[in-house]
Amino acid sequence: MLGATTLTAGFLLTGLPAASADQVRDGQWANEYFGTTKVQSITKGDNIIVALIDDGVDGTHPDLSGQILPGFDPGGQGREKASGDSHGTSMAADIAAHGHGDGAGVLGLAPGVKILPIYKGGSGGRDAIPEGVKWAVDHGAKVINISQGARSTNSAMADAVDYALQHDVLIVASTGNDGAVVDYPANVPGVVAVGAVDKDRKIWSDSNYGPEVMLTAPGVEIVSAGSCGGSAYCLSSGTSDATAFVSAAAALVRAKFPKLTAGQVANRLVKSAQQPSGAAGGKLPDSHYGYGILRPYEALTMDIPAGPAQGPLAKAAGGSGSGSTAGSSTTDPGTSPSGPGLGDPGAAPELNQPSQSTTPLILGAIGGAVVLLVVIITIVVANSRRRNRTQSVPGQPSGPAPYGAPQGWPPAQQSPYGQQPGAPQYGQPGAPQYGQQPPPGYPQQPPTGYQNPYQGQ
């Protein structure tokens, strides 16, 4: 059984039904950053299907009417249609909401896209994400959004990622929300791992980090659709929303450039990203920002050679990747962008794998005992720190709005896939919140076999 969380810090449960509906649109600061009007003058993502592996989508929301396709629940309970949590509905709206009336409601980044909802769990609370990936591939998805994460892993995911890449489908997943190492499944080679930035383009303090991070996008105080405490709109912070925006941008690129492979789509997103001022030493990829902050308009308009079929996607274990062939290069030194973007891509890094010990057996045993003691102490310290996190969500947008005001949020539950967190946990003032840096000794290595062919020098 796999513990998992939806990767949004929390949904606000107070509403002001009397507030003007256009305040929702005004509260979507990410649209101003993206230049959504310019972006949608080029394409809205028509004819592209984005699969959403989540907790279900409410297709009756007025901002999502006509956008939701018949989906799939691996447990056979119809949970892909809606659930007690609005997380999936909000992710769908970030991607494909069209608003309603005259400029009212949420406008997604790619309102021409159709959403294919897939429930994240199977019967008995089992992790069904790998199964959902394969179902999405077989049912026409060109992009798969997974705003989910867990510390546990599922060995079946590597095969699912490889299956997607072989069928030219791009997978985008959230890095996580506790300021620690990148979660599963974003840490699986071949997945575009996404972190979150705030309104100042600074990394969100709770955004998980590591060598797997490829991109960042707005993820703090995001207004979206969903049933939240008497309101039809929610305000949230998390890598979930950032991931949905990257999936939407990928769909836009697939609509504009239908001949590009999944890897080449990722290549355009990476090479058009805004290089962050806070990147460590100016080298990319940065462990927090990846190659930078998503810029959909530039991804659609910059002169970027297609490059190799695999692009920046790490080759999935045991598979051929996105149209790659044996011996083909995974780097493209001739395609670095001009202007703001990222540095020249370099060779894939070598992994820091532990070498075999040549110490005599008795010394090896002593060393092993010492290592075991250190590990036990580290776990005790880590658990103590996690129990005492008390940070809160940042401040609210100016002025009243129908999605309410920020409050304290409880920590994410490590509930099994296929089970919903209890409704009473949401909206409790003063509850503990995500986010501290990992304690000393916390593992920071990428998974075995991880490659990043665009590793900065």
N, C-alpha and C positions, 0 to 999 in steps of 0.2 A: 504494500500500500504506500502511496507516495503523498507526502505532505506538500501542499501548494498554496499559493496565495494569488489573488488578482493583484496586479501591480499598479494600483492607484492608492495613494495614501488615504483617501477617505472621501466620501460624498457628504455634502452638506444637507442637512435634513430640515432646515427651516426655510420657509418660503414666504414671499410677499405677493400673493396672487393679484393684488390690485395694481402692482407696478406695471409700467408700460412694457409691452412685449418686445419693443425694439431695444430695450436695455440688455436683453440677452445677446443680441447681435453686437451691440456696443461693447459688451464685456469680453468678446472674443479677440483679445489682444494678439493672439497668434496669427489671425488673418491679416492684421495690419503688417506684422513682421513679414509674413510670407508674400504680401502683395497679391492677395487672392484674386482681386479683380483682374490684374494683369495675367496671372497664371491661367485663369479660366477663360480669358480671351484667346488663349492658344488651344487648350483642350480641357474638358471636364472629366476625361476618363471614360468616355462612352465605350460600351461594348467590352469593358474589362470587368472580370469577376474577381473580387477579393474575398477569400474565405476568412472567417473570423472564428477562431477556436477560443471559446470563452464560456460564459455562463448563461447564454441565451440572449436573444434580441427581441424587443417589443416592436414588431412591425406595424402596430397600430398608432404609434406616436406620429402626430401630424407632420413632423419634420422628416420622417423616414418613410412615409407612405409611398408604396410602389418601388421601394429600393431593396426590399428583402426577398430573396429567393427561398424556395423550399429547402430546408436544411437537413441536418442529421444529428441524432442523439445515439451514440454507441450503446447506451443502456436501454434504448427503445421506449423511453418515457416521454418523449416530446419536449424535452427541456431546452431544445435549441430555439424554441419559439419565444420564450420569456421565462423569467425566474423572479424570485423575491429580491434579487440584487440587480441594480441598474447598470452594472459595470459593462456588460456586453453591449447594451443599448447605447451607452455613452461612446464606446469605441467605434461602433457603427456610425454614429453621428459625426464623430471627428473625421471619419473618412468620407461619408457619402450623404450626409444630411443636406436637404435642399431648402430648409426653412418652410415658411408658409405665409400666405397673405402678401402684403406689400413690405418686404424686407424684414419680416418678423421671424423669430426663432433662430435656431442654430443653422449655420451654413458650414458644411464640411469642405475640406480641401478639394475633394474630387466628387462632386455631386452627380456625375454621370455614371459612376461605378455602381454595380449591383453587389450586394453583400450576400454571401453564402454562409449562414450561421451553422456552426458545429459545436455541440456541447463538449466540454473538456474532459468529462469523466464517463466511465462505463458503469456497469452494474457492480455493486459491492464497493463502490468508491475507488475503483482502480483507475490508474492514469490511462486515459485513452487518447492523449495527444498524438502519439505516433500513428494510431489508427485513423485519427481525424485528418492528419496530414495526407495520408494515402487516399482517403475518401475525397478530400478536396481536389487533389491532383486528378483523380478519375472523373470528377464532375465539373471540370472546366475552369477551375481557379487558375489565375496567372500569378497571383500574389497571395501569400498566407500570412495573416497577422496573428501572433500569439502574445497577447499581453498578459502572460501568466509566468509564474516562476516558482522554483523550489530549490532547496539545498540538495534534496535527493535527486537521483538521476534514473534514467530508464534506458537500458542498453538498446532497446528497440528504436530509439530516436535516431541514431546514426544511420540506420538502414532507411528510415523514413525520409531523412534529409537527402540521402543519396537518391532515393526514388524520385523525390521532387526535382532535384537538379537534373537527373537524366531525362525528365519530362519537361524541362525548361520552366520550372516554377520557382519563384523567389520566396524564401521564408524570412520573415522579420519578427524579432522577439525582444522582449524587455529585459534589461540587465538586472533589475531588482531595485528594491526600495529601502535597504537598510545600511547603505554606505559601506558595504563589504564587497566580497568578490562577486563576480558575475554569476547569476543563477542559471540553472537548467530551465528551459532548453536553449537559452541564448548562448551558452558556452559550448554548444555542439558545433564542430567545424562545419562550415557551409551555411551558417545562419547569420544574417545581418543583426548584430547585437546593438541595441539602441539605449542610450542614456538620456537624461533630461537636463535642460537648462531653464533658467528663470527669465524674467522680462529684461534683465540687463545682460543677457547672453552669457551668464556665469553658470557654471555647473551647479545643479541642485545638490545640496549637501547630503541628501539621502540617496543619490544616484549611485548604484553599484559600479565598480570600476575594475579594470584589469586589461590584459593584452587583447582580449576578445572584442572589446568595444570598437565598433566601426563608425558609428555616427551618433550625434546628439540632435535633439529637437526640443521645441517648447514643451514643457511638462509641468509647469507650476501655475496654479490658479487658472485652470482651464475650464471654461464654461462649455457644457455639453448637454445633450438631451438625456432624460431619464427621470424616473419617478422618485423624487427625493423629498420626503416630508411634506406632502401636500403641494409640491411644485412639480412642474413637468420638466424642470431643468436642474442641473447639478453643477457644483463647483468642486474641482478636485485637483490634486497634485500627485504626480507619479510618473514613472517611466512608461506606464501603460499608454497614456495619452501621447507621449513622444513617439512611441512605437507606431501608434495608429497614424500619426502624421507622416511618418516615413513610408508606411505601407501605401498611404494615399498618393504620395509623391511617386512611388514606384509604379503605381497604376497609371498615373499621368504620363510618365515616361514610356510605359508600354503602349499606351494609346497613341502617342506622338511618333514613336519609333518601333513599329510592330515587328521589325525584322531583328531587333536586338535580342540576344539571349538574356537569360536571367542574370548571368554574371556581368554582361555588358550594361544592363540596367543599373546594377549596383555600382559599376564603374562610373557611370554618369553622376549618380548621387554622391559618390565619394569625391570625385574630381571637381564638382561644382560647389562643394561644401565651403562654408566660411571658416577660415582658419581662426581658431580662438586665440584671444590675446593671453589667456591664462594657461596655454599649453606649456608643459614643463620643458624648459630649454628651447622652446620653439620647434621641437622635433615631433614629427607625426609618424605613426599614430600615437596620440597621447592616451595614457591609461584611463583618463576620465572622459575626454572629448572624442576619442577616436580620431578620425580625420577631419572633424569639424562639425559645424552646425548646419543642418539641412537648409538648402535654398532651392525650392522647387522651380522658381522662374529660371534661375541660372541652369538648373539641370535640363530644362527644356530648350534653352536658347544658346548655351555656350557651344563653341566649336570644339568638340571632344571626339577624337577618333574612337571607333568602336573598341579597338583592342582585342585581345584574345577572348575566346568564348567564356572562359572561367572567370575572367575579371578578378576582382579582389576576394572572391569567395574561396575559402580554404577547401581543399579537396576532402570530401567526406570519406571517412574510413571505409575501406573496402569497395569503393565505387569509382566511377569514371568522372564524376562531377558534371558540370553543366556544359555538355557538348565537348569536353576536352578530350584530347587524344594523348596516347603515351608519348612522352618526350616533349610535349608542347610546353612553351614557356608560360609561367603564371605571372610574369611581370611585363610591363609595357613601357620601357623607358622613353618612348617617343610620344607619350600621350599626357605628359604633365601639363596642367592648365596654365594659362596666362592670367595675371591678375590675382585677386584674392581667391584662395582655394587651399591646396595642400602642397606640401613639398614634393620633390621628385620621389617617386616610389623606388624602393630599393629591393634587395634580395630578401627572400624569406629568412626569418631568424632561425637559428638553431635552438632547440629546446634545451633547457638546463635540466637534463635528466640525471638522476643520481648514478654515479659510476659504481661498478662492482667493487667491493672491498677486498683488498689483498691482505688485511690484517689477520694474524693467527686467530684461531677459533676462540681461545680464552679471552683475548682482548676484545674480539667482536661481541662476545656475550656481555662483557662489562659495559661496552659502549651501547649495546642494545638496551640494557637496563636503564642507563642514564637517559637515553632518548625517550623511553617509555615514561619515565618520571616527568620529564619536561612536557611531554604531550598531555599527561594527566593534569599537571598544574595549569597549562595553557587553556584546557577545556574548562576547568573550574573558574578561571579568571574571566573567560569569554562569556560563560553563562551568567556570571554575576553582573557583568557590565550590561548584558542584554536585558536583564530583569529590571535595570534601573534607568532605562532611557526615558526622558521626559520632555523631549523637544516637541514643539508645536508647529502647525502649519503656518506659513507666513501670512501677512495681513491681507485684507480684502480689497477688491477694486473700489474706486471712489464712487460714492452715491449709492442709493438703494437699488436693489435689483431683485427679480423674482426668484433668484437662486439662493438668496439669503446671505448670511455673513459667516466667515470662517470661525470654526470652533476647534477645540482639542479633539484628537482622534485616537482611538485605541490602537494597539499594535496589530499587525496583520495576523490572522489566525493561520496556523499550519494545518488547515483542515484537508482531508483527503479530496482528491479530484472527485467531482460528482456530488459533493455535499456542499450545501450553502452555509456560510457563517451565520450565526444567530442574529436576527434583526436587531435585538436590543443593544448590541454592541455599538451601533452607529450613532453618532451625534451625542455621545456622552461627554459633557464638558470636563476638562482637566484630565482626560485619559492619557496614558503615555503614548508617545509618538515615535515613529521610526527615526533612526539615524544616529550612529556614531561611527567613527572610523574603526576598522577591525583591530582587535587587540594584538599586541606583539606576538609573532609566531603564527598568526592566522594564515592559512595557505593562500598563496596568490598565483600559483602556477596555472597555466592554461591546461585543459584536458589533454590527455595523451593523444598525439597525432595532430594537435592543433598547428596550423600553419597560417601565417599572415603574409602573403606575397607582397604586400605593400608596406612592409615594416620600414619605418624611417631610419635613416642612418645617423 
